[in-house]
């Protein structure tokens, strides 16, 4: 009869063998799966550059002549101050360091706009320690890209790859000068695509590649490589609570960079198309209201007057699903793709309208159209409704000035309106897809709403229209 101790020993041995097998198996798999970046670094490092900038700053900007006179009187009592003193610095120089990479044998270099913006002098150090003064060919703030040129020939350069072919989980490698440690390599994976961040410009034309590569100060402007050695991104920003790498970095897609590079090289500036719509995300409520299978696309909240969108037949409440062959999954995709085309481009769009798919063609513009602000409505008389708020008529003056027909929210209580985000002062122009031109019409429509589900309400707030979803209690 086998003892308990013998049984334990046998099980322990089996467990050891299984664990050893799994460990060996996992180790072999890891060795086969993990790439060796040594050849990639060796082949591409000669095309990476370190960029140092100099900006002249007035040395006297923080102290005035009166203060200098008072200081000299205290140092030399009884003597009249002489401000014409040799050695008093009029200017000092301040430097910054970033990264970049050569994109052609004749010395064109790409980097970030914020690395070289407002610099008085730019020096480029190649991997072989040669140093060149660089000339700015063009800057583009919306994409945070800059094109430089050095007077050199037969310089090693890199090729761009297709950033659209990237998949989340792909290996990537960055080479740059973090904290001035030139030509440092760091590897990671693609964490996400299509990231939108608050931009520095009015229109958000960027859709970033997010990675977990260790990007720090000085990496800005450096390339992000795929395993084939192609540049598929340009390192631009990090998300950090400390100022250092927290494993969340953002790169500009190479397909954007190639478009910007070509325009900067040809004209020194970048032109982007304009559609002329204000949009927002298609959430679950909107998808249900418009009978969509799932939430996707860009919901058109407003169409600018005389804009390319209006001339092309785009309507409020349209849902844009495709733009010139590009799928619009999230509303942030639309300005990104629109920005890749120049003004005058005839772009095809697929929109979802009233349960049907429609094909439209728009000719992109290049400048925004001003929108007339809505004047503050006046309360004339009040009516009640079952949605948790009270409305009032618009005055004749407001109707004449703004061109609006509708009612104003005069009082807001607990209920569907407040839960949907309505505010006192909002002007309601339609409810459940029926135009509202008076308080009586609003009361009539409201009294015939379904007992449950979502219904759309169209409002104008501070000059801008938007459609919201009211969820009715069953």
Residue pairs with C-beta under 8 A, 6 or more apart in sequence:
35 171
35 227
37 173
37 185
37 187
40 173
40 225
40 227
40 229
41 173
41 175
41 185
43 229
44 158
44 175
44 223
44 225
44 229
45 127
45 175
45 183
45 185
46 126
46 127
46 128
46 156
47 101
47 102
47 127
47 155
47 156
47 157
47 158
48 99
48 100
48 101
48 102
48 127
48 175
48 176
48 183
48 222
48 223
49 99
49 100
49 101
49 102
49 109
49 124
49 125
49 126
49 127
50 97
50 98
50 99
50 100
50 124
50 125
50 177
50 182
50 183
51 97
51 98
51 99
51 100
51 109
51 111
51 115
51 116
51 122
51 123
51 124
51 125
51 134
51 148
51 221
52 95
52 96
52 97
52 122
52 123
52 125
53 95
53 96
53 97
53 98
53 115
53 116
53 119
53 120
53 121
53 122
53 123
54 93
54 94
54 95
54 119
54 120
54 121
54 122
54 123
55 93
55 94
55 95
55 96
55 118
55 119
55 120
56 91
56 92
56 93
56 120
57 91
57 92
57 93
57 94
58 90
58 91
59 88
59 89
59 90
59 91
59 92
60 88
60 89
60 90
65 83
68 81
68 83
69 81
69 83
72 79
72 81
72 82
72 83
73 79
73 81
96 115
96 119
97 177
97 180
97 218
98 111
98 112
98 115
98 116
98 176
98 177
98 218
98 219
98 220
98 221
98 222
99 111
99 115
99 175
99 176
99 177
99 218
99 219
99 220
99 221
99 222
99 235
100 109
100 110
100 111
100 115
100 124
100 148
100 221
100 222
101 109
101 110
101 111
101 157
101 158
101 222
101 223
101 231
102 108
102 109
102 155
102 156
102 157
102 158
103 109
103 110
103 157
103 158
103 160
103 261
104 155
104 157
105 153
105 154
105 155
105 157
106 152
106 153
106 155
107 132
107 149
107 150
107 151
107 152
107 153
107 155
108 137
108 147
108 148
108 149
108 261
108 265
109 124
109 134
109 147
109 148
109 149
109 150
110 145
110 146
110 147
110 148
110 221
110 234
110 257
110 261
111 145
111 146
111 148
111 220
111 221
111 234
112 144
112 145
112 146
112 220
112 221
112 234
112 235
112 236
113 139
113 140
113 141
113 143
113 144
113 145
113 146
114 144
114 220
115 146
115 220
115 221
116 122
116 134
116 136
116 139
116 146
116 148
117 139
117 141
117 146
121 133
122 133
122 134
122 135
122 136
122 148
123 131
123 132
123 133
123 134
124 131
124 132
124 133
124 134
124 148
124 150
125 131
125 182
126 132
126 152
126 155
127 156
127 183
130 152
132 150
132 151
132 152
133 150
133 151
134 148
134 149
134 150
135 148
135 149
135 150
136 146
136 147
136 148
137 147
137 148
137 149
137 264
137 265
137 268
138 146
138 147
138 263
138 264
138 265
138 267
138 268
138 269
138 270
139 145
139 146
139 147
139 264
140 146
140 260
140 264
140 269
140 270
141 200
141 201
142 199
142 200
142 201
142 203
142 205
142 206
142 270
142 272
142 339
143 205
143 206
143 252
143 256
143 257
143 260
143 270
144 200
144 206
144 236
144 237
144 252
145 234
145 252
145 256
145 257
145 260
145 261
145 264
146 221
146 264
147 260
147 261
147 264
147 265
158 223
158 225
158 229
158 230
158 231
159 229
159 230
159 231
160 230
160 231
160 232
160 254
160 257
160 258
161 226
161 228
161 230
161 231
161 232
161 254
162 230
162 232
162 254
162 255
163 209
163 232
163 233
163 253
163 254
163 255
163 256
164 253
164 255
166 190
166 193
166 209
166 226
166 232
167 190
168 189
168 190
168 191
168 192
168 193
169 189
169 190
170 189
170 190
170 226
170 227
171 187
171 188
171 189
171 226
171 227
172 187
172 188
172 189
172 190
172 211
172 213
172 224
172 225
172 226
172 232
172 233
173 185
173 186
173 187
173 213
173 224
173 225
173 227
174 185
174 186
174 187
174 188
174 211
174 213
174 214
174 215
174 219
174 222
174 223
174 224
174 225
174 235
175 183
175 184
175 185
175 222
175 223
175 225
176 183
176 184
176 215
176 218
176 219
176 220
176 221
176 222
176 223
176 235
177 183
177 184
177 218
177 219
177 222
178 184
178 186
178 214
178 215
178 216
178 217
178 218
178 219
179 216
179 217
179 218
180 218
181 218
186 213
186 214
186 215
187 213
188 211
188 212
188 213
188 214
188 247
189 211
189 212
190 209
190 210
190 211
191 210
191 211
191 212
191 248
192 209
192 210
193 207
193 209
193 210
194 207
194 208
194 329
194 330
194 332
194 333
194 336
195 207
195 208
195 209
195 210
195 250
196 204
196 206
196 207
196 208
196 332
196 336
197 206
197 208
197 237
197 250
198 204
199 205
199 206
202 368
203 272
203 335
203 339
204 332
204 335
204 336
205 272
205 335
205 336
205 338
205 339
206 252
206 256
206 336
207 253
207 256
207 332
207 333
207 336
208 236
208 237
208 250
208 251
208 252
208 253
209 224
209 232
209 233
209 250
209 251
209 252
209 253
210 248
210 249
210 250
210 251
211 224
211 233
211 249
211 250
211 251
212 247
212 248
212 249
213 224
213 235
213 249
214 245
214 247
214 249
215 235
215 238
215 245
215 249
216 238
216 244
216 245
217 243
219 235
220 235
220 236
221 234
221 235
221 236
222 234
222 235
223 231
223 233
223 234
223 235
224 231
224 232
224 233
224 234
224 235
224 251
225 231
225 232
226 232
230 254
231 254
231 257
232 253
232 254
233 251
233 252
233 253
233 254
233 257
234 251
234 252
234 254
234 257
235 249
235 250
235 251
236 250
236 251
236 252
237 249
237 250
238 245
238 246
238 248
238 249
238 250
239 246
239 248
239 249
239 250
240 246
240 248
255 340
256 340
259 340
260 270
263 269
263 270
263 271
263 342
264 270
271 342
271 343
271 366
272 338
272 339
272 340
272 341
272 342
272 343
272 366
273 308
273 338
273 339
273 340
273 341
273 342
273 343
273 345
273 347
273 364
273 365
273 366
274 307
274 308
274 338
274 343
274 364
274 365
274 366
274 367
274 368
275 307
275 308
275 309
275 314
275 334
275 335
275 338
275 362
275 364
275 365
276 303
276 304
276 307
276 308
276 309
276 310
276 365
276 368
276 369
277 298
277 300
277 301
277 302
277 303
277 304
277 307
277 309
277 314
277 320
277 334
278 300
278 301
278 302
278 304
278 464
279 298
279 299
279 300
279 301
279 320
279 331
279 334
280 298
280 299
280 301
280 331
280 466
281 295
281 298
281 299
281 330
281 331
282 292
282 295
282 296
282 297
282 298
282 299
282 319
282 331
283 295
283 469
284 295
285 454
285 469
285 471
286 292
286 295
286 299
286 319
286 456
286 467
286 469
287 293
287 294
287 295
287 296
288 453
288 454
289 454
289 455
289 456
289 469
290 317
290 319
290 352
290 355
291 355
292 319
292 352
296 321
296 328
296 329
296 330
297 319
297 320
297 321
297 328
297 329
297 331
297 352
298 319
298 320
298 328
298 330
298 331
298 333
298 334
299 317
299 318
299 319
299 331
299 467
300 309
300 314
300 315
300 316
300 317
300 318
300 319
300 320
301 316
301 464
301 465
301 466
301 467
302 316
302 371
302 464
302 465
302 466
303 309
303 310
303 314
303 315
303 316
304 310
304 368
304 369
304 371
305 369
305 371
306 369
307 365
307 369
308 362
308 363
308 364
308 365
309 362
311 362
311 363
312 349
312 360
312 361
312 362
312 363
313 360
314 320
314 349
314 351
314 360
314 362
315 353
316 458
316 465
316 467
317 353
317 456
317 458
317 467
318 351
318 352
318 353
319 351
319 352
319 353
320 328
320 334
320 349
320 350
320 351
321 327
321 328
321 350
321 351
321 352
321 357
322 328
322 348
322 349
322 350
323 333
323 334
323 337
323 338
323 347
323 348
323 349
324 337
324 341
324 345
324 347
324 348
324 349
325 348
326 333
326 337
327 333
328 334
328 337
338 347
338 364
341 347
341 364
342 364
343 364
343 365
343 366
344 363
344 364
345 363
345 364
346 361
346 362
346 363
347 361
347 362
347 363
347 364
348 359
348 360
348 361
349 359
349 360
349 361
349 362
350 357
350 358
350 359
350 360
351 357
351 358
351 360
352 358
371 463
371 464
372 402
372 403
372 463
373 462
373 463
374 402
374 404
374 427
374 460
374 461
374 462
374 463
375 397
375 398
375 401
375 402
376 398
376 425
377 392
377 394
377 395
377 398
377 408
377 425
377 427
378 394
378 395
378 397
378 398
379 392
379 393
379 408
379 410
380 392
380 393
380 394
380 395
381 392
381 393
381 439
382 390
382 391
382 392
382 410
382 411
382 439
383 390
383 391
383 392
383 407
383 439
383 440
383 442
383 443
384 390
384 443
385 391
385 442
385 443
385 446
385 447
386 446
386 447
386 449
387 415
387 416
387 417
387 446
387 449
387 470
388 412
388 413
388 414
388 415
388 416
388 417
388 418
389 409
389 410
389 411
389 412
389 413
389 415
389 417
389 418
389 422
390 409
390 410
390 411
391 407
391 408
391 409
391 410
391 428
391 439
391 442
392 407
392 408
392 410
392 439
393 407
393 408
393 438
393 439
394 404
394 405
394 406
394 407
394 408
394 427
398 404
399 405
404 427
404 429
404 460
405 429
405 435
405 436
405 437
406 427
406 428
406 429
406 430
406 436
406 437
406 460
407 427
407 428
407 436
407 438
407 439
407 442
408 425
408 426
408 427
408 428
409 417
409 422
409 423
409 424
409 425
409 426
409 427
409 428
410 424
411 424
412 418
412 422
412 423
412 424
416 470
416 471
416 472
416 473
417 470
419 471
420 457
420 468
420 469
420 470
420 471
421 468
422 457
422 459
422 468
423 461
425 461
426 459
426 460
426 461
427 459
427 460
427 461
428 436
428 442
428 457
428 458
428 459
429 435
429 436
429 458
429 459
429 460
429 465
430 436
430 456
430 457
430 458
431 442
431 445
431 446
431 449
431 455
431 456
431 457
431 458
432 445
432 449
432 455
432 456
432 457
433 456
434 441
434 445
435 441
436 442
436 445
449 455
449 472
450 472
451 472
451 474
452 472
452 473
452 474
453 471
453 472
454 469
454 470
454 471
454 472
455 469
455 470
455 472
456 467
456 468
456 469
456 470
457 467
457 468
457 469
457 470
458 465
458 466
458 467
458 468
459 465
459 466
459 467
459 468
